[in-house]
Every structure is written in structure tokens, then in C-alpha cells.
């Protein structure tokens, strides 16, 4: 009986030893302890306090791998089975370390590419292949990050590298997609036209939308080579149509310049608009490209108006106000045709809505249709013709001085027409000349006086029923306001009141600093047009100020 009890007790002890948990068994072999310790240390730098998102624990990773491999070499099969969970934990640490280092290195590569792209852009250089390398690296990094754990470490690496990289990718996205399309087109150039067509079209439509000038130039050059390579190849289907459109665009680009269009422009725009091969957005971009060949910014247009006005001794305020009223500063409409104001029925066109006047030839009119400079010149010529009506067809104001804004009242009226519609005494009317002076007062900030309407007396011819003004009359205004925009470089001016001077020629983004009355300024550059508001009719003088170093801007309305 005692023997049986001893046998049972011994069996229980053996069973307990066999089925005890791993930690209750004999201590793990030293080689496994070393590997586990190395893995724990690695964890500190990949998922713990030492994981900064920029550190690269290569030594710790190598040590953990070496000690794990050594342990696996020394452990018996039974020991490997016994300590399987410990080995699994070590392996997880090593995988986590591999993923962490791959993500950090990927991030550092992104930084390197991103910085080089920015350096190139600032230097006016472009490496289009680098754009693709960068884009590919960002895709790789996305895969790297998907393997990083825990999520807090993943977010740390993302914030250090990916956020900035994605911003750069967004900024250069158009350049990247255009470059990819060029590569695809070149790969398939030996295949069918249909395989090349979509890539050719994408580049043709989108390359001018690349915002970085250097990259736009580089990608244009690459597309031009593609275009040239296709010249001798047979082109069918859609590719033939796209290629022909690009050919027309190139020819047109040689004919037109900013402010100068050509008769073929409306036809080309119509061809694009009528085509079913382009989406609405593609048509918009193609038309934008055509328009960009001859379009000018409002500031550039106002500069042309000011320069031409000064050249002919006409107040720029008058000329710009007339152009704003007549056309809203438009020489061409959206279809490329000379702009015609729908509220007029006199056949006027262009920025000054010119019509045939005394001594104006058909050839001069034809030139003015597609050339903004010619249109402005012709408009000023007509305005001066009306100025010379004084004493013949229109009354005299003050001393008939071209420099005085008030003295132009009847000439401005006559520019639109000596018509009863411009009689300010008619109830509910908005006479043309009154609108012009309101523009000068409100948009040029010059307090010109509008002639009292009681001095504007229209007379109807009893036989022709036409209207005329008594040219023998002469009127005097209580103010005679000199143009504020006729000063030239090197002129000096003593300020009549306290004003603000600014570091840029704009009222936005610069609060300005005060100059006191009687300050003397010397004009360094005249006629710098305002860009803050397209309809502002004042401009800026770049000046030097006694006692203050540098160049500053003072608005023209302060020179009265």
C-alpha cells in the first residue's frame, strides 16, 4: 500500500514538472536571455522613449539579430519549442525595428529629395526626373509607414517627414502628372496612335498649368521634343486631331503677343469649343492657353493707358475712366474677338470702343481691332478731336487747359456723343460724362468738380431734330483740379498735407507710415499702377524722401 502511495506521489511530481508554465520551469538558457535583453533594448529605440522618429538604431537592431541567430543556433529543438513565446517576442521586436528604421530612412530620403526640389526651384532650375523619384519615394514611404507600430510612433514619423513631403507633392502635382504622361507617350511612340493619344492630349492640355516657371519650361521642352518626334510618324484617329490642334497653337503663338491678337484666334477657340474630343475642363484650359497668348493684367493695361495719355498730354485719370466706362478695360472678349459693348449700338470695339471719326482710315481702324496699343492711340486721338471741338461744337470751361480735369467735361461728353441722352437735366438719367467724373472722384480719389447741370443746355435743331450745344458759351468751375498723374521722374513735390508712404505700391498688406505736410519728395519712378483693385484709377509714385533712406511709394492722389 505504501509503495502505491509513493508511486502516485512520484507520478504527480513528474506531471507537475512537465506541465508547469514556462516561467516556472528551469531558467531560460543564457543565450536566450541575451537575445531577449538585446530585443528589449531595441524596443526602447523603436517603440519606446528613445524612438524620436529620426533616430536610426542600427547597432541595436544588428545586436538583437546577432544574438537571436546565435540563440537559435544553440537551442535544441525541444528548447525552441519550450521557449517559443519568448522567441516570438524577440522576432516581433526585430521586425518592428526593421520597419521603424525603414520608415525613418524613407523619411530622410523624402527630406533630401524635397529640399533639392526647393533648392532647384529657388535657383530657377528644374530636374523633372527628380520629381518622379520623389513621387515614387513618397509612395514607398506610405507602404513603410503602414508597417510601423505602435500608432504613436507612426504618427511621429509622419509628422516629421510625410506632412511636408505631401505638401511638396501637392505643390508639384501638376508637374509630376505631366512628366509621367510624357514618359508614357515616349514609351508607346512606336506603338499605335491610339496608345499615344491620351498621354499626348494630357500634356498638350495641362503642361501650361505647371505653376513653377522652371519646371514649366523644362516640361515644355520635353513635350516639344515629343511633338517633333511625332512629326515624321503616321498619325491617325484622335492623335492626328490633337497633333493638328497643337500645330495651330504653335503657329498662333508666333502671331500674337500680350495685347495683340489675330483674326485666326476666334476660329481656333471655336474649333476647340465645338470639338467633342475634349471635356469641359479641358476646353477651359485650352481656351485659357489661347487667351494667355494675348491677355494683359489690369495693371498692365492701366500702365498702357497712363503712358499713352502722358505722351499726348491728356490726364491719365480721364483716359482710364473712359476705358473703364467703355469696356471695363477689355480689348478682347472670351472668344478672342474685339470686345464690343452690348449697350452700344455704334459699332465701337476694343478697350476704347473706337468708331470711325474724322481723319481715321479704315486701315487704322482694322489695326485697332486686334492691337490694344493701336486702340488706345486711336481712342486718345478721338478724345483730342473732341477737345478741339471747343468753341466750335462745345462750350469752353475755365481756360481750356488740358491739365485741368474739369476742363474736359464737354470733350468727354462729345466722346460718347453730343446727344440728348447725355443731358444731365433729364430726369432719371445717368449721363455718360457724369459717370466718367464719378469714376475719377471715386476710383482715382481726386475731388474733381462736376459741372453744374444748369450750365448744360441742349438745343434741338427744329429741322434735323438733332441736338447740339451752344459753343459760344463759357463756364467757370469753383475748383480747377490739376491731374495728379502727370509728374515725371526727377520731379520734386512738396506735400500739401500729411500722407502715408508705403514699402509696396498697394494699400493692402502695408499700413504705411506717416509723412507730414510740407515734406519734400523726389520722384524716382512715375506711373506705377495699383494692383490691389483692378478698377482703382489712381497709381503710385516711387519716391525718395529727405532724411529717410531707401525708396517708398506715395499714392498719386496726394500730388494735388
Number of C-alpha atoms within 10 A of each C-alpha: 6 7 8 9 10 11 11 12 12 12 12 12 10 11 11 11 13 11 10 10 10 15 9 9 12 8 9 14 13 10 18 24 16 17 25 22 15 23 25 18 18 27 23 14 22 29 22 15 9 14 19 16 24 17 14 19 19 14 10 21 24 16 18 26 20 14 20 24 14 15 21 17 11 14 15 11 11 9 14 16 11 15 17 13 12 17 19 11 14 24 18 14 24 25 16 21 27 19 19 30 23 19 28 24 18 22 28 17 17 24 18 12 19 23 14 16 21 14 13 15 16 12 10 12 17 23 15 20 12 15 24 16 13 23 23 13 18 21 10 15 22 16 12 21 23 12 17 24 16 13 13 12 19 20 15 15 24 20 14 17 23 23 12 15 23 16 12 18 19 12 14 18 17 20 27 23 19 27 23 18 20 20 16 16 24 19 12 15 18 12 11 13 21 16 16 22 22 17 20 24 21 16 23 23 22 17 20 22 16 21 14 18 15 19 24 20 16 17 24 18 12 16 23 13 13 17 16 11 12 18 11 8 11 10 19 13 10 17 22 15 16 19 20 13 17 15 13 13 18 11 11 18 17 9 16 21 16 15 21 21 27 19 14 14 24 18 14 19 20 13 11 18 19 11 11 9 14 16 11 11 10 18 19 15 17 22 21 17 18 22 20 16 20 23 22 19 13 19 21 17 24 29 19 18 27 25 17 19 22 17 13 13 14 24 23 30 28 26 25 30 25 29 23 21 19 24 21 18 25 25 32 25 15 13 17 24 21 25 23 23 20 10 7 12 8 14 12 20 25 29 32 32 28 25 16 15 13 9 10 13 10 10 8 14 18 12 16 26 25 25 23 27 19 19 24 25 20 23 24 24 18 23 24 19 17 21 23 14 17 20 14 12 19 24 21 25 21 15 12 16 14 16 19 20 26 25 26 26 22 24 25 23 21 22 20 20 15 20 17 18 15 20 20 22 18 12 7 7 11 14 18 21 26 19 14 25 27 18 23 24 17 15 16 26 19 25 17 21 19 18 21 12 12 8 14 18 15 18 14 14 10 8 6 7 9 13 15 16 19 16 14 12 15 16 14 15 15 9 14 19 17 19 23 23 26 21 18 15 14 14 13 16 17 13 17 14 13 13 16 16 23 21 17 17 21 21 17 12 10 12 12 18 10 11 17 12 12 12 15 17 21 19 22 17 18 21 24 21 25 23 18 13 13 16 19 22 28 25 27 23 28 25 24 21 19 10 6 8 8 9 18 22 25 25 26 25 17 19 19 16
